[in-house]
Amino acid sequence: MQINSNNVDQNTCEIMHANADIELESFKAMLENYLKMCYKKEFSLDYRIKSVEKMMKKIQLRRKQYGQAYGPHNLPDIIGFRVSVDTEDEVIEISNLIEKGLNPTRKVDHFVTPTDSGFKANLYYFSLNGINIEIQVMTKEMELWTNQTHDEYNYKKYSL
């Protein structure tokens, strides 16, 4: 009997989505409390859980790039947070706080070296009980641009 990997992936994504719903509140509270305690300036904090449909599309795309071994547990951003501040200096301040106090497992610097599309932010990765979390740190201006171009980007990349 052959097992359909799409069904296995779908089930795993649905379980991960449900678990992310549980983990979101505890990580959000920890992040928000930490930033309020250590960073005395204004910031905004937005968050989302990646939909099961988008998880499946991203897995399919990544398998074309990296092979069949890429699965739901490789998705780096089941839960995504975005911390936005007024200036680039503040991006550096918040980034330093995250690096020193929260110990991310990985950092991707698109702040010093923006992507070809112009995306400019620091990305930090964490794992909480098997759920991968990403924090993006950017200016409010970059957040506005990102929000305006996000749907177009997802349509081109994932056909969503």
ROSE-4610 file (N, C-alpha, C; in Angstrom, 1 decimal, always signed):
// ROSE-4610
residu = [M/M/M/Q/Q/Q/I/I/I/N/N/N/S/S/S/N/N/N/N/N/N/V/V/V/D/D/D/Q/Q/Q/N/N/N/T/T/T/C/C/C/E/E/E/I/I/I/M/M/M/H/H/H/A/A/A/N/N/N/A/A/A/D/D/D/I/I/I/E/E/E/L/L/L/E/E/E/S/S/S/F/F/F/K/K/K/A/A/A/M/M/M/L/L/L/E/E/E/N/N/N/Y/Y/Y/L/L/L/K/K/K/M/M/M/C/C/C/Y/Y/Y/K/K/K/K/K/K/E/E/E/F/F/F/S/S/S/L/L/L/D/D/D/Y/Y/Y/R/R/R/I/I/I/K/K/K/S/S/S/V/V/V/E/E/E/K/K/K/M/M/M/M/M/M/K/K/K/K/K/K/I/I/I/Q/Q/Q/L/L/L/R/R/R/R/R/R/K/K/K/Q/Q/Q/Y/Y/Y/G/G/G/Q/Q/Q/A/A/A/Y/Y/Y/G/G/G/P/P/P/H/H/H/N/N/N/L/L/L/P/P/P/D/D/D/I/I/I/I/I/I/G/G/G/F/F/F/R/R/R/V/V/V/S/S/S/V/V/V/D/D/D/T/T/T/E/E/E/D/D/D/E/E/E/V/V/V/I/I/I/E/E/E/I/I/I/S/S/S/N/N/N/L/L/L/I/I/I/E/E/E/K/K/K/G/G/G/L/L/L/N/N/N/P/P/P/T/T/T/R/R/R/K/K/K/V/V/V/D/D/D/H/H/H/F/F/F/V/V/V/T/T/T/P/P/P/T/T/T/D/D/D/S/S/S/G/G/G/F/F/F/K/K/K/A/A/A/N/N/N/L/L/L/Y/Y/Y/Y/Y/Y/F/F/F/S/S/S/L/L/L/N/N/N/G/G/G/I/I/I/N/N/N/I/I/I/E/E/E/I/I/I/Q/Q/Q/V/V/V/M/M/M/T/T/T/K/K/K/E/E/E/M/M/M/E/E/E/L/L/L/W/W/W/T/T/T/N/N/N/Q/Q/Q/T/T/T/H/H/H/D/D/D/E/E/E/Y/Y/Y/N/N/N/Y/Y/Y/K/K/K/K/K/K/Y/Y/Y/S/S/S/L/L/L]
num = [1/1/1/2/2/2/3/3/3/4/4/4/5/5/5/6/6/6/7/7/7/8/8/8/9/9/9/10/10/10/11/11/11/12/12/12/13/13/13/14/14/14/15/15/15/16/16/16/17/17/17/18/18/18/19/19/19/20/20/20/21/21/21/22/22/22/23/23/23/24/24/24/25/25/25/26/26/26/27/27/27/28/28/28/29/29/29/30/30/30/31/31/31/32/32/32/33/33/33/34/34/34/35/35/35/36/36/36/37/37/37/38/38/38/39/39/39/40/40/40/41/41/41/42/42/42/43/43/43/44/44/44/45/45/45/46/46/46/47/47/47/48/48/48/49/49/49/50/50/50/51/51/51/52/52/52/53/53/53/54/54/54/55/55/55/56/56/56/57/57/57/58/58/58/59/59/59/60/60/60/61/61/61/62/62/62/63/63/63/64/64/64/65/65/65/66/66/66/67/67/67/68/68/68/69/69/69/70/70/70/71/71/71/72/72/72/73/73/73/74/74/74/75/75/75/76/76/76/77/77/77/78/78/78/79/79/79/80/80/80/81/81/81/82/82/82/83/83/83/84/84/84/85/85/85/86/86/86/87/87/87/88/88/88/89/89/89/90/90/90/91/91/91/92/92/92/93/93/93/94/94/94/95/95/95/96/96/96/97/97/97/98/98/98/99/99/99/100/100/100/101/101/101/102/102/102/103/103/103/104/104/104/105/105/105/106/106/106/107/107/107/108/108/108/109/109/109/110/110/110/111/111/111/112/112/112/113/113/113/114/114/114/115/115/115/116/116/116/117/117/117/118/118/118/119/119/119/120/120/120/121/121/121/122/122/122/123/123/123/124/124/124/125/125/125/126/126/126/127/127/127/128/128/128/129/129/129/130/130/130/131/131/131/132/132/132/133/133/133/134/134/134/135/135/135/136/136/136/137/137/137/138/138/138/139/139/139/140/140/140/141/141/141/142/142/142/143/143/143/144/144/144/145/145/145/146/146/146/147/147/147/148/148/148/149/149/149/150/150/150/151/151/151/152/152/152/153/153/153/154/154/154/155/155/155/156/156/156/157/157/157/158/158/158/159/159/159/160/160/160]
x = [+0.8/+0.0/+0.9/+0.6/+1.4/+0.7/+1.5/+0.9/+1.1/+0.0/+0.0/+0.7/+1.9/+2.6/+1.8/+1.0/+0.2/-0.8/-1.4/-2.4/-1.6/-0.4/+0.4/+0.8/+1.2/+1.6/+0.4/-0.8/-2.0/-2.3/-2.3/-2.6/-1.6/-0.4/+0.7/+0.5/+0.2/+0.0/-1.2/-2.3/-3.5/-3.1/-2.4/-2.0/-1.1/-0.1/+0.8/+0.0/-1.0/-1.8/-2.5/-3.1/-3.8/-2.9/-1.7/-0.7/-0.2/+0.0/+0.4/-0.6/-1.9/-2.9/-2.8/-2.3/-2.1/-0.8/+0.3/+1.6/+1.6/+0.8/+0.8/+0.7/-0.3/-0.5/+0.6/+1.2/+2.3/+3.5/+3.9/+5.0/+4.8/+3.5/+3.2/+3.3/+2.8/+2.9/+4.3/+5.1/+6.5/+7.2/+7.0/+7.7/+7.2/+5.9/+5.4/+5.9/+5.9/+6.4/+7.8/+8.6/+10.1/+10.3/+9.7/+9.9/+9.5/+8.3/+7.8/+8.8/+9.4/+10.3/+11.6/+12.1/+13.5/+13.5/+12.4/+12.4/+11.3/+11.8/+10.8/+10.2/+10.5/+9.9/+8.7/+7.9/+6.8/+7.2/+6.4/+6.5/+5.2/+5.0/+3.8/+4.2/+3.3/+3.5/+2.3/+2.5/+1.5/+1.9/+0.9/+1.2/+0.1/+0.5/-0.4/+0.1/-0.8/-0.5/-0.7/+0.3/+0.3/-0.9/-1.7/-2.8/-2.3/-3.2/-2.8/-2.6/-3.4/-3.3/-1.9/-1.6/-0.3/+0.9/+0.8/+1.8/+2.0/+0.9/+1.0/+1.6/+1.2/+1.8/+3.3/+3.7/+5.1/+5.9/+5.4/+6.0/+6.2/+5.2/+5.3/+6.4/+6.4/+7.4/+8.8/+9.0/+10.3/+10.8/+9.8/+10.2/+10.8/+10.3/+10.8/+12.3/+12.5/+13.9/+14.8/+14.3/+15.2/+15.0/+13.9/+13.7/+12.6/+12.3/+11.1/+11.3/+12.6/+12.8/+12.2/+11.9/+11.4/+9.9/+9.6/+8.3/+7.8/+6.6/+6.0/+6.9/+7.8/+8.6/+9.8/+10.0/+11.0/+10.5/+9.2/+8.7/+9.1/+9.8/+10.4/+9.5/+8.3/+7.4/+6.0/+5.7/+4.3/+3.6/+4.3/+3.8/+4.7/+4.2/+5.0/+4.6/+5.6/+5.5/+6.2/+5.6/+6.3/+6.3/+7.6/+7.8/+8.2/+7.4/+7.7/+7.9/+8.9/+9.4/+9.5/+9.8/+9.8/+11.0/+12.2/+13.5/+14.3/+15.3/+16.2/+17.1/+17.4/+18.2/+17.4/+16.1/+15.3/+15.2/+15.2/+15.3/+16.6/+17.7/+18.9/+18.8/+18.2/+18.0/+17.2/+16.0/+15.1/+15.8/+16.5/+17.2/+18.3/+19.0/+20.0/+19.3/+18.2/+17.5/+17.0/+16.5/+16.1/+17.3/+18.4/+19.5/+20.1/+20.2/+20.8/+19.9/+18.6/+17.7/+16.8/+16.6/+15.7/+16.4/+17.7/+18.5/+17.8/+17.6/+17.1/+18.0/+17.4/+18.3/+19.0/+18.4/+19.0/+18.6/+19.4/+19.1/+19.4/+18.5/+18.7/+18.6/+19.7/+19.8/+19.5/+18.3/+17.8/+17.8/+18.3/+18.3/+19.5/+20.7/+21.9/+22.0/+21.5/+21.5/+20.0/+19.2/+17.8/+17.7/+16.6/+16.3/+16.2/+16.2/+16.1/+14.8/+13.8/+12.5/+12.5/+13.5/+13.5/+13.2/+12.8/+12.4/+13.6/+13.4/+14.5/+14.1/+14.6/+14.2/+15.2/+15.2/+16.0/+15.0/+15.3/+14.4/+15.1/+14.3/+14.8/+13.9/+14.6/+13.8/+14.0/+12.9/+12.7/+11.9/+12.0/+11.1/+10.6/+9.3/+8.6/+7.7/+8.1/+7.3/+7.0/+8.0/+7.9/+7.3/+6.9/+6.3/+7.4/+7.7/+8.7/+8.1/+8.8/+8.4/+9.4/+8.9/+9.7/+9.3/+10.3/+10.1/+10.7/+10.0/+10.5/+10.6/+11.7/+11.9/+12.2/+11.3/+11.4/+10.9/+11.1/+10.5/+9.0/+8.2/+6.8/+6.6/+7.5/+7.5/+7.6/+8.6/+8.8/+7.6/+7.0/+5.8/+4.7/+4.5/+3.4/+3.7/+4.9/+5.3/+5.0/+5.5/+5.3/+3.9/+3.0/+1.6/+1.0/+1.4/+0.8/+1.2/+2.4/+2.9/+2.8/+2.3/+2.3/+1.4/+0.2/-0.7/-0.2/+0.4/+1.0/+2.1/+3.0/+4.1/+3.7/+2.7/+2.2/+1.5/+0.8/+0.2/+1.3/+2.3/+3.4/+4.1/+4.4/+5.2/+4.5/+3.2/+2.5/+1.2/+0.8/-0.5/-1.6/-1.5/-2.6/-3.2]
y = [-1.2/+0.0/+1.3/+2.2/+3.4/+4.5/+5.3/+6.4/+7.6/+8.4/+9.7/+10.7/+11.2/+12.2/+13.5/+13.9/+15.1/+15.0/+13.8/+13.6/+13.6/+13.0/+13.1/+14.5/+15.3/+16.7/+17.5/+17.3/+18.0/+17.8/+16.5/+16.2/+16.8/+16.8/+17.4/+18.9/+19.5/+20.9/+21.3/+20.5/+20.8/+20.7/+19.7/+19.5/+20.7/+21.0/+22.2/+23.5/+23.7/+24.9/+24.9/+23.8/+23.8/+24.0/+23.4/+23.6/+25.1/+25.6/+27.0/+28.0/+27.6/+28.4/+28.4/+27.3/+27.2/+28.0/+27.8/+28.4/+29.9/+30.4/+31.8/+32.7/+32.5/+33.4/+33.4/+32.3/+32.3/+33.0/+32.8/+33.5/+35.0/+35.3/+36.7/+37.4/+36.8/+37.5/+37.7/+36.6/+36.7/+37.8/+37.9/+38.8/+40.3/+40.4/+41.8/+42.3/+41.4/+41.8/+42.1/+41.3/+41.5/+42.9/+43.2/+44.4/+45.6/+45.5/+46.6/+46.9/+45.9/+46.0/+46.6/+46.2/+46.6/+47.7/+48.0/+49.0/+50.0/+51.2/+52.2/+53.1/+52.8/+53.6/+52.9/+53.6/+53.0/+52.0/+50.9/+49.9/+49.3/+48.7/+47.9/+46.5/+45.6/+44.2/+43.5/+43.0/+42.2/+40.8/+39.9/+38.5/+37.8/+36.6/+35.7/+34.3/+33.3/+31.9/+31.6/+31.0/+30.6/+29.7/+29.9/+29.0/+27.6/+26.6/+25.3/+25.3/+26.0/+26.1/+26.7/+27.8/+28.4/+27.5/+26.8/+25.8/+24.8/+24.3/+23.2/+23.8/+25.0/+25.6/+25.8/+26.3/+26.6/+25.3/+24.2/+22.9/+22.4/+22.5/+22.1/+22.9/+24.2/+25.1/+24.7/+24.5/+24.2/+22.8/+21.8/+20.5/+20.6/+21.5/+21.7/+22.2/+23.0/+23.6/+22.7/+22.0/+21.3/+19.8/+19.3/+17.8/+17.4/+16.1/+15.6/+15.6/+15.7/+15.7/+17.0/+18.0/+19.2/+19.0/+19.2/+18.9/+20.0/+19.8/+20.8/+21.3/+20.4/+20.8/+21.7/+21.8/+22.7/+24.2/+24.4/+25.7/+26.6/+27.7/+28.5/+29.4/+29.6/+30.7/+30.2/+29.2/+28.8/+29.9/+30.5/+31.7/+32.8/+34.0/+35.1/+36.3/+37.0/+38.3/+39.4/+40.6/+41.7/+42.8/+43.2/+44.4/+45.5/+46.6/+47.8/+49.0/+49.8/+51.0/+52.1/+53.3/+54.5/+54.7/+54.4/+54.7/+53.4/+53.5/+52.4/+52.2/+53.3/+53.2/+52.3/+52.5/+51.7/+50.3/+50.0/+48.6/+48.0/+48.7/+48.1/+47.9/+48.9/+48.7/+47.5/+47.3/+46.2/+44.9/+44.9/+43.7/+43.3/+44.2/+43.9/+43.3/+43.8/+43.3/+41.8/+41.6/+40.2/+39.2/+39.7/+38.8/+38.5/+39.5/+39.3/+38.6/+38.9/+38.5/+37.3/+37.0/+35.9/+34.7/+34.9/+33.8/+33.1/+33.8/+33.1/+32.0/+31.0/+29.9/+30.3/+31.4/+31.8/+33.3/+34.0/+35.4/+35.5/+36.1/+36.5/+38.0/+38.5/+40.0/+40.5/+41.0/+41.7/+43.2/+43.6/+45.0/+45.7/+45.1/+45.7/+45.4/+44.2/+43.7/+43.4/+44.4/+44.1/+43.1/+42.5/+41.5/+42.3/+41.5/+42.1/+42.9/+42.5/+43.2/+44.5/+44.7/+45.9/+45.6/+44.4/+44.1/+44.3/+45.0/+45.4/+45.2/+44.1/+43.8/+42.8/+42.7/+41.6/+40.5/+39.2/+38.1/+37.2/+36.8/+36.0/+34.7/+33.6/+32.3/+31.6/+31.0/+30.3/+29.0/+28.1/+26.9/+26.8/+26.6/+26.4/+25.2/+24.1/+22.9/+22.4/+22.5/+22.0/+22.9/+24.1/+25.1/+26.2/+26.4/+27.4/+28.8/+29.7/+31.1/+32.0/+33.0/+34.1/+35.4/+36.2/+37.6/+38.5/+39.4/+40.4/+41.7/+42.4/+43.7/+44.7/+45.7/+46.7/+48.0/+49.0/+50.3/+50.2/+51.2/+51.3/+51.5/+52.3/+52.6/+51.3/+50.4/+49.1/+48.2/+48.3/+47.5/+47.8/+49.1/+49.6/+49.1/+49.2/+48.7/+47.2/+46.5/+45.0/+44.6/+45.3/+45.0/+45.2/+46.3/+46.7/+45.7/+45.1/+44.2/+42.7/+42.4/+41.0/+40.1/+40.5/+39.7/+39.4/+40.4/+40.3/+39.3/+39.4/+38.5/+37.1/+36.9/+35.5/+34.9/+35.8/+35.3/+34.8/+35.6/+35.2/+34.0/+33.9/+32.9/+31.6/+31.7/+30.5/+30.3/+31.1/+31.1/+31.2/+32.0/+32.2/+33.5]
z = [+0.0/+0.0/+0.0/-0.9/-1.0/-0.2/+0.6/+1.4/+0.6/+0.5/-0.3/+0.6/+0.2/+1.0/+1.2/+0.2/+0.3/+1.5/+1.6/+2.8/+4.1/+4.1/+5.4/+5.7/+4.6/+4.8/+5.3/+4.6/+5.0/+6.5/+6.9/+8.3/+9.2/+8.9/+9.7/+9.8/+8.7/+8.6/+9.5/+9.4/+10.2/+11.7/+12.1/+13.5/+13.9/+13.1/+13.4/+13.5/+12.7/+12.8/+14.1/+14.5/+15.8/+16.9/+16.9/+18.0/+18.0/+16.8/+16.7/+17.4/+17.2/+17.8/+19.4/+19.9/+21.4/+21.8/+21.0/+21.4/+21.1/+20.2/+19.9/+21.1/+21.9/+23.0/+24.0/+24.3/+25.3/+24.7/+23.4/+22.9/+22.7/+22.3/+22.1/+23.5/+24.5/+25.9/+26.3/+26.1/+26.4/+25.7/+24.3/+23.5/+23.8/+24.0/+24.3/+25.7/+26.7/+28.0/+28.0/+27.3/+27.2/+26.5/+25.4/+24.7/+25.5/+26.1/+27.0/+28.2/+28.7/+29.8/+29.4/+28.2/+27.8/+26.8/+26.2/+25.1/+25.5/+25.8/+26.4/+25.3/+24.1/+23.0/+22.4/+21.6/+20.9/+19.9/+19.8/+18.7/+18.5/+17.3/+17.0/+16.9/+17.3/+17.2/+16.5/+15.3/+14.6/+14.5/+14.3/+14.3/+13.5/+13.0/+12.3/+12.4/+12.1/+12.0/+10.5/+9.9/+8.4/+8.2/+7.2/+6.9/+6.4/+6.6/+6.1/+4.6/+3.9/+2.4/+2.1/+2.7/+2.4/+2.8/+3.9/+4.3/+3.2/+2.7/+1.6/+0.4/+0.0/-1.2/-1.1/+0.1/+0.4/+0.4/+0.9/+0.9/-0.5/-1.4/-2.8/-3.5/-3.2/-3.9/-3.4/-2.1/-1.6/-2.0/-2.2/-2.7/-4.1/-4.9/-6.3/-6.2/-5.1/-5.0/-4.2/-3.2/-2.3/-2.2/-2.9/-2.9/-1.9/-2.0/-1.3/+0.3/+0.7/+2.2/+2.9/+2.1/+2.7/+3.1/+4.3/+4.8/+5.8/+6.4/+7.3/+8.4/+8.9/+10.0/+9.6/+8.3/+7.8/+7.6/+7.6/+7.4/+8.6/+8.3/+9.4/+10.1/+9.5/+10.0/+10.1/+10.9/+11.1/+11.8/+12.8/+13.5/+13.1/+12.7/+12.3/+13.1/+13.6/+14.3/+13.5/+13.6/+12.9/+14.0/+14.3/+15.2/+14.3/+14.4/+13.6/+14.5/+14.1/+14.8/+13.8/+14.3/+13.5/+12.6/+13.2/+12.5/+12.3/+11.4/+11.3/+12.5/+13.2/+14.5/+15.5/+15.5/+16.4/+16.0/+14.7/+14.2/+14.8/+14.8/+15.3/+16.8/+17.6/+19.0/+19.3/+18.7/+19.0/+18.6/+17.4/+17.0/+18.0/+18.6/+19.6/+20.8/+21.2/+22.4/+22.1/+20.9/+20.5/+20.5/+19.9/+19.9/+21.2/+22.1/+23.4/+24.4/+24.4/+25.4/+25.1/+23.8/+23.4/+22.8/+22.4/+21.9/+20.7/+19.6/+18.4/+17.9/+17.3/+16.7/+15.4/+14.8/+13.5/+13.2/+12.6/+12.1/+10.6/+9.9/+8.5/+8.4/+7.9/+7.9/+6.5/+6.3/+5.1/+5.4/+6.5/+6.9/+6.3/+6.5/+5.9/+4.4/+4.0/+2.6/+2.2/+1.8/+1.4/+0.3/+0.2/-0.9/-2.2/-3.3/-4.7/-4.8/-4.1/-4.2/-3.4/-2.5/-1.7/-0.2/+0.1/+1.5/+2.4/+3.5/+4.4/+5.8/+6.5/+7.8/+8.4/+9.7/+10.3/+10.7/+10.4/+10.7/+11.7/+12.7/+13.8/+13.9/+14.1/+14.1/+15.5/+15.9/+17.2/+16.9/+17.9/+17.8/+19.2/+19.3/+20.6/+20.5/+21.2/+21.1/+19.7/+18.9/+17.5/+16.5/+17.0/+16.1/+15.8/+14.5/+14.1/+14.1/+14.6/+14.8/+14.2/+13.5/+12.9/+13.4/+13.8/+14.1/+13.1/+12.5/+11.5/+12.3/+12.2/+12.7/+11.6/+11.5/+10.4/+10.8/+9.9/+10.2/+9.8/+10.3/+10.0/+8.5/+7.9/+6.5/+5.7/+6.1/+5.4/+5.6/+6.8/+7.1/+6.2/+6.0/+5.1/+3.6/+3.2/+1.8/+1.7/+2.8/+2.8/+2.8/+3.5/+3.6/+2.2/+1.5/+0.2/-0.9/-0.7/-1.8/-1.5/-0.3/+0.2/-0.6/-0.9/-1.7/-3.1/-3.7/-5.1/-5.0/-4.0/-3.8/-3.7/-2.8/-2.5/-3.8/-4.6/-5.8/-6.8/-6.9/-7.9/-7.4/-6.1/-5.6/-5.3/-4.8/-4.4/-5.1/-6.0/-6.7/-5.8/-4.7/-3.7/-3.9]
